[in-house]
Amino acid sequence: MTDPNPFLLAANGPDLDPRLLSHLRENPSLASNQDSYGYSLLHAAASYNHVDLLRALVNEFKVDVNLRDEDNETCLFVVETVEAAKCLVEELKVDTSLTNDDGQTAREKIESEDDYPEVAAYLAHGSAAVGELSQTASASGHPPPLPPNVKVNIGTVAEDAGGQEPDPEFRRRIEELASREDFHTDEGQQELRALITDAVLGVSQDEQQQDSHRRRID
């Protein structure tokens, strides 16, 4: 019987596969293994928010917490939750000053990608900033930030160049989606992209109809 791939066990969804730690204890050398891209179990654990695995890898198996992949990125570069970031920074003492091949620190990369604003806030200003960000969003009644490359000002949607009010149905759907707990999941972001695409296509069709109408008049 083939031994299980530790990378697959670590990437087995939100719940850590119970076989992984036993497998590593039987084969401790696997704990620091990297694939052809330099991806390690540390990177997988950080990405999937397996903080107990992060602790075991560094404390029990003595894996270098600053282990880098082929892009010179440590596991801090791929964290998606404040919990994993705090574990790495405050408990395991990952070096936050290390830069990747693009000259970015983990904080700078996460900020530039804009996928996980709470992680970026934590790396920039600590836990207090995360609490302030959440409290501000709660107090203002505004939904959490949108996914990368999508900017919608829900609270103050301006009139368009033609002086028309924004589509109230589009605004309602945006607000409803942004308030959902799964907003930042792949499914939530996919729904948002589809919503934005529908809106853009609708605008494009309206503009084409207006251009056609103007040409007929001219």
N, C-alpha and C positions, 0 to 999 in steps of 0.2 A: 504494500500500500504506500502510495506517494505521500511524503510529509506535506502538511498544509503550507501554503505560501503565507508567511507572516504579514506581508503587505496586504494581501486580500483579507486576512483576519482583522487587521487594524482598520481597514476601510469598509467594514461590514455594517454600514449605516450608523445611526446614533448610539446603538448599544454595542459595547465592545464584546467581541466573540470570546466566550469564557475559555476557549482552548488556547488562546494566544500566550498568556503568561506561563501556562504549564509547558507549552512548546518551547518558549524561550529559556525556561529554567533547565530544560533537558538539552538545549543547544544554545548556551549563552552567547556564543560568537555571532549568532544571527542578529542580536540586538543592535549592533552597530553597522549592519550590512547596508549598502546603498545599491540602488539599481543603476542602469547604464546612464541615467540622467542625474545621478547623485541624490535621488530621492531616498529618504530614510524613514524608518519607523517613527522617528521624532517628528518629521514633517507630516506624516500621516496622522499621528496622534494629535498634533496641534491643529491641523485642518479639520478633523472630525470631533474636536473638543473632548478627547479622551484624556482628561487631566490625570487620572490615576495611572494611565499608561505612561504619560510624560514623567510622572514622579518615579515610577518603577524603572524606566529606562535610564534616567540620570542617577538616581540614588542607589538602586539595586544592581543594575547592570553596568553602571559607570560609563555610559555613553556621553560623549562630549556634547553639552547642550548647545554649543556653538558650531556643531557639525554643519557643513555647507553643501549645497547641491551644485550642479554644474553652472548655475548663474551666480554663484557665491552668495546664495541666500540661506540664512538659517531658518529653523522652523518658525521663528517669530514672524517671518514675512508672510506666512500662510495662515495665521490665526484668523478665525472668523467670529470669535466670541471674546468678551472681556474676561470671562472666567479663565480661558486658556492663556490669554495674554498676562493676566495677573499671576497665574501659576509660574509662567516662564520668567517674568520680570522679578517678582517679589520673593518667590520661593527658590527657584532654580538658578536665578542670577544670570540669565542670558545677557549677552553683551548687546545693548540697544544701539551702540554707536557703530556697529559693523555695517558696511555698505555692500550693495550688490554690484554687478558689472556695469550698471547704469549710474553708479555713484549715489544711489538712494539708500537711506536707512529704511528699516522696516516701517517706521512711522511715516516717512515720506512716501513710500510706495503705497501704503494703505490709504493715505490721504489722497494721493493722486488718482487712485482707482475709484474712490468714493463708494465702495461697496458696503463697508462696515464703519459708519461714522462714529459709533460708540467706541469701537476699538481704537480708531484714530484719535478720538478725544482722550481716551485713557492713556495712550502712549505719549500724547503731547502734554497732558496736564495732570494725569493721575486719576484716582477713583472719584475725587470730588467733581471733576469735570463731567464724568459719566452721570453722576447723580443730578447735577445741575441741568444737563442736557435732557434727561428724562423728565425732571420736574418742570422745565420750561415748556416742553411739548405737552405735558399733562395740563398745566395751568392755562396755557394759551388755547387749548382745544384743538391745536393743529396736529395733523397726523405725522408720523415719523418721516424722515427724509426719503425721497424717491430713489430708485436704483440709478446707477451711473448713466450719464449722458441724457437724462430725462429731467427737465426742469419745469415744474408746474407750480405757479404761485396760486394756491387754492384760496387763500384768504383775500387776495386783492387781484383777482383776474381782471385785467384791463380790457377796455373795448379795443376792437381791432381797428385797422387803419380806415375801414369804411364806416366806423362809428357804430357798429353793431355789437350788441351784447353777446357774450360768450354763450354757447349752447348750455342751458341749465341742466339738461339731461347728462351731457358730458361731464359737467362739473359734479353733479350728484354721484355719478358712477366713479369718478376719481376719488371723491371723499370717502365713499363707501369702501372701495378697495383699499385705500391707504390706512383705514382704521382697523383692518383685519389683522388678526394675530399672525397669519401666514404671509404677511405682506412682503417680508424680506426673503422668503423661501423661493426656490426656483419656480414653483408653480405660481406664486403670487406675482413675481416679476414677469413671468411669461404672460400672465393675464394683463398686466399693465402695458407691456409692449404691444399686445394685441389691441388694447383699447386706444393707445396712442396712434397706432397704425391706422385703425378705423377712422379716428378723428382726422388724421392727416389726409387720408384718401378722400374723406368727405369734403374737406376744404379744397383739395385739388380738383375734385369733380365740380364743385361750385364755381371755382375760378375758371375752369374750362368752359362751363356753360355761360358765364358772364362774358368771357372773351368772344365766344361764338355769337352771343347776342349783340355785342358791340360791333363785330365785323358785319353782321347783317344790317345794322343801322347805318354804319359807315358806307 
